Amino acid sequence: MPWLQLRVDTSREQAEAIEDAILAAGAVSVTLQDNADQPILEPALGETPLWQETRVTGLFEASIDTDAATESIRQQLADQLPNYLPDYSWEQLEDKDWEREWMKNYQPIQCGDNLWICPSWLEPPAPDAVNLLLDPGLAFGTGTHPTTFLCLQWLAEQDVSDCELIDYGCGSGILGAAALLLGGKSVIGVDIDPQALIATRENTSRNGIDADRFNVFMPNRCPDTQVDIMLANILAGPLAELAPTLNDLTKPGGRLCLSGVLNTQAEKVMDAYREWFDFEPVRSKEEWVCLVGTKR
């Protein structure tokens, strides 16, 4: 089905009112984007930040009367923003199967000498390697982001034979599943998002991993057990807050692998763990880092 989209370039202060007006005019969805290359990489807890220069895009069915919709938006804004609808344009959106479009652009990723992350709908390029077949669904974690790649690269270098692990913030289950395919004994997956637990179970099954080797839990149900390797690819703020918890769940002599951390945040995160862990030199990719430590 063809679509039309209305793009409005505005400021942070006006974005919410314009979003409401576009929805009231019949848009089926509205998205907000950075319009000046000023990414907000880690918002504060509970904060929904916007960019100073924001692009608001409304998606409409192709049958919409664009003149009438534009006038409706102007009227909706009349009280808050009189005569205000700056830099707007109507565009026809190419009709595509957007799910397949995404699938087309997701290709196998080599994360180590013998570890590949492969979309479940493609043949692995190295059949004799350790190939993790992945369909992330709605959960975070495909291997394409530097933070996930750094963790996978580190895992591929380790001897995880018979190790027990926790994947804290498991998302799609990509880290825990990779560890099991590399020889790990068992993994506990923890995430606050029920969709992540579903995705992890599905990816575990997809890779022929017995369900009892990768059990998943919400944080308040996580077993009170210590493991050989703790994996946590989240964000700097939560990682710092979780330091006592992740320490308690790691055996003496156990390894810690943290990511989701910017270069500028590395020292702050390591400081939260230095009471218990000795850290190796920082690994980095683009502006992101991976922090690896051993518990004393």
C-alpha positions in Angstrom: 0.0 0.0 0.0 1.5 3.4 -0.9 1.9 6.1 1.7 2.5 9.9 2.0 4.7 11.4 4.7 4.7 14.9 6.0 8.1 16.2 7.2 8.3 19.2 9.5 11.7 20.6 10.6 11.3 22.3 13.9 12.9 22.9 17.3 12.8 20.9 20.5 10.3 23.3 22.1 7.7 22.9 19.3 8.1 19.3 18.5 5.6 17.8 20.9 2.8 20.2 19.8 3.5 19.4 16.2 3.5 15.7 16.9 0.1 16.0 18.5 -1.3 18.1 15.7 -0.1 15.6 13.0 -1.7 12.7 14.8 -5.0 14.6 15.2 -4.9 15.2 11.4 -5.0 11.5 10.7 -1.4 10.3 10.7 -1.1 6.6 11.4 2.3 7.1 13.1 4.8 9.9 13.9 8.5 9.7 14.3 11.0 12.2 15.7 14.6 12.4 14.5 17.8 14.3 15.1 17.9 17.0 12.4 21.4 18.4 13.2 23.7 15.4 13.8 23.5 15.9 17.6 22.9 12.3 18.9 21.8 11.8 22.5 23.7 8.6 23.3 22.7 8.0 26.9 19.7 9.9 28.3 19.2 10.2 32.1 17.0 7.6 33.8 13.4 8.3 33.1 14.2 11.1 30.6 12.8 11.2 27.1 15.1 13.9 25.5 14.7 15.6 22.2 17.2 17.3 20.0 17.5 21.0 19.7 16.8 20.7 16.0 14.1 18.0 15.5 12.5 16.5 12.4 8.9 15.4 13.0 7.6 12.9 10.3 4.0 11.9 10.0 2.9 8.8 8.0 -0.4 9.1 6.2 -2.4 6.9 3.9 -2.1 7.9 0.3 -5.7 8.9 0.0 -5.3 11.8 2.5 -6.2 15.2 1.2 -2.8 16.9 1.9 -4.2 20.5 1.7 -7.0 19.6 4.2 -4.5 17.8 6.5 -2.1 20.8 6.4 -4.9 23.2 7.3 -6.0 20.9 10.1 -2.5 20.9 11.6 -2.4 24.7 11.4 -5.7 24.9 13.2 -4.5 22.4 15.9 -1.5 24.6 16.5 -3.4 27.9 16.5 -3.6 28.3 20.2 -0.1 27.3 21.1 1.8 28.3 17.9 -0.2 30.8 15.9 0.5 30.6 12.1 3.3 28.2 12.8 4.2 25.3 10.5 7.8 25.9 9.4 9.8 24.1 6.7 7.3 21.3 5.9 7.1 19.1 2.9 4.8 16.3 1.7 6.5 13.3 0.0 5.4 10.0 -1.5 6.9 7.1 0.4 8.0 4.2 -1.8 5.9 1.1 -1.2 8.2 -1.6 0.2 8.1 -4.7 2.3 9.9 -2.9 5.1 10.6 -6.2 7.1 12.3 -7.7 4.1 14.1 -4.4 3.4 15.7 -4.7 6.8 16.5 -8.3 6.3 18.3 -7.6 3.0 20.7 -5.2 4.8 21.6 -7.5 7.7 24.5 -9.6 6.6 26.7 -12.2 8.4 29.3 -10.7 10.7 32.7 -12.3 11.6 33.5 -11.6 15.3 36.5 -13.8 15.7 38.7 -16.3 13.8 36.0 -19.0 14.3 32.8 -17.1 15.3 30.2 -15.7 12.9 26.8 -14.1 13.6 24.5 -15.1 10.8 20.9 -14.0 10.0 18.7 -17.0 10.4 17.5 -16.6 6.8 20.9 -16.8 5.1 23.4 -19.6 4.6 26.5 -19.2 6.8 29.5 -18.1 4.8 31.9 -20.4 6.8 29.9 -23.6 7.4 32.8 -25.1 9.5 33.0 -22.2 11.9 30.9 -21.5 15.0 27.8 -20.0 13.4 25.2 -18.3 15.6 21.9 -18.1 13.7 20.1 -15.0 14.9 16.7 -13.4 14.5 16.6 -10.6 17.0 12.9 -9.9 16.7 12.1 -6.8 18.8 15.1 -7.3 21.1 18.4 -5.5 21.1 21.5 -7.3 19.9 22.4 -8.2 16.3 26.2 -7.9 16.5 26.3 -4.9 14.2 26.7 -2.3 17.1 30.2 -1.8 18.3 29.3 -2.7 21.9 27.9 -6.1 21.0 30.7 -6.8 18.5 33.4 -6.0 21.1 31.8 -8.4 23.6 31.6 -11.2 20.9 35.1 -10.6 19.8 36.3 -11.0 23.4 34.2 -14.1 23.9 35.7 -15.7 20.7 39.2 -15.3 22.2 38.4 -17.0 25.5 38.4 -20.6 26.6 34.8 -20.9 27.9 34.8 -24.7 28.1 32.5 -25.8 30.9 32.1 -22.2 32.1 28.8 -21.0 33.8 27.9 -17.5 32.6 25.3 -14.7 33.2 24.2 -12.5 30.3 22.8 -9.6 32.2 20.7 -7.5 29.9 20.5 -10.4 27.5 18.4 -8.7 24.7 18.3 -11.1 21.8 20.4 -13.6 23.8 23.3 -13.1 21.3 26.1 -13.1 23.9 24.9 -16.0 26.0 24.1 -18.1 22.9 27.5 -17.4 21.4 29.2 -18.5 24.7 27.3 -21.8 24.7 28.2 -22.5 21.0 31.8 -21.8 21.9 31.7 -24.5 24.6 30.1 -22.9 27.7 28.3 -25.1 30.1 25.3 -22.9 31.0 24.0 -19.4 30.8 21.5 -17.4 32.9 19.9 -14.6 30.9 18.5 -11.6 32.7 16.5 -8.7 31.2 13.8 -6.2 32.3 12.0 -6.5 28.9 9.8 -9.6 28.6 10.2 -9.4 24.8 13.9 -9.9 25.3 13.3 -13.1 27.2 11.0 -14.4 24.4 13.7 -13.5 21.7 16.4 -15.2 23.8 14.4 -18.4 24.1 13.6 -18.4 20.3 17.3 -17.8 19.4 18.4 -20.6 21.8 16.0 -23.0 20.1 17.0 -21.8 16.6 20.7 -22.8 17.4 19.9 -26.2 18.7 20.8 -25.3 22.3 18.9 -27.2 25.0 16.6 -24.8 26.9 17.9 -26.0 30.2 21.4 -24.6 29.3 20.0 -21.1 28.8 17.5 -20.1 31.4 16.0 -16.6 31.4 14.7 -14.4 34.2 13.5 -11.0 35.1 16.0 -9.3 37.5 13.9 -9.9 40.6 13.8 -13.6 39.8 17.5 -14.0 38.9 19.0 -17.0 40.9 21.4 -16.1 43.6 24.3 -18.1 42.2 27.9 -17.2 41.3 29.3 -17.8 37.8 32.6 -17.9 36.0 31.9 -15.2 33.5 29.6 -12.2 33.8 28.5 -10.5 30.6 26.7 -7.1 30.7 26.1 -5.0 27.6 23.8 -2.3 28.8 24.7 1.4 29.4 27.1 3.2 31.7 24.7 4.5 34.2 22.9 1.1 34.9 26.3 -0.7 34.9 27.6 1.6 37.6 24.4 1.1 39.7 24.6 -2.7 39.2 28.2 -3.0 40.3 27.4 -4.6 43.8 24.9 -7.0 42.2 27.2 -8.1 39.4 30.0 -8.6 41.8 27.9 -10.8 44.1 27.0 -13.0 41.1 30.6 -13.5 40.0 32.9 -16.1 41.5 36.3 -15.1 42.9 38.7 -15.4 40.0 35.8 -15.0 37.6 35.8 -12.7 34.6 33.7 -9.6 34.0 32.9 -8.2 30.5 31.1 -4.9 30.4 30.0 -2.8 27.4 27.5 -0.2 26.3 30.0 2.3 27.5 31.4 5.4 25.8 35.1 6.2 25.9 34.4 9.2 28.1 32.5 7.0 30.6 35.0 4.2 30.9 36.8 5.4 34.1 33.6 6.1 35.9 32.3 2.6 35.2 35.6 1.0 36.2 35.7 3.0 39.4 32.4 1.4 40.4 34.0 -2.1 40.1 37.6 -1.5 41.2 36.8 -2.5 44.8 36.5 -6.1 43.6 38.0 -6.3 40.0 41.3 -5.7 38.3 40.8 -4.4 34.8 42.7 -5.2 31.6 43.6 -2.5 29.0 40.4 -1.0 27.5 39.2 -2.3 24.2 37.6 0.2 21.9 35.7 0.5 18.6 34.6 3.9 17.3 33.5 5.8 20.4 32.5 2.7 22.4 34.6 0.5 24.8 34.5 -2.9 26.3 35.8 -3.3 29.9 37.2 -6.7 31.0 38.2 -7.4 34.5 39.1 -10.3 36.9 37.6 -10.6 40.4 40.2 -10.7 43.1 
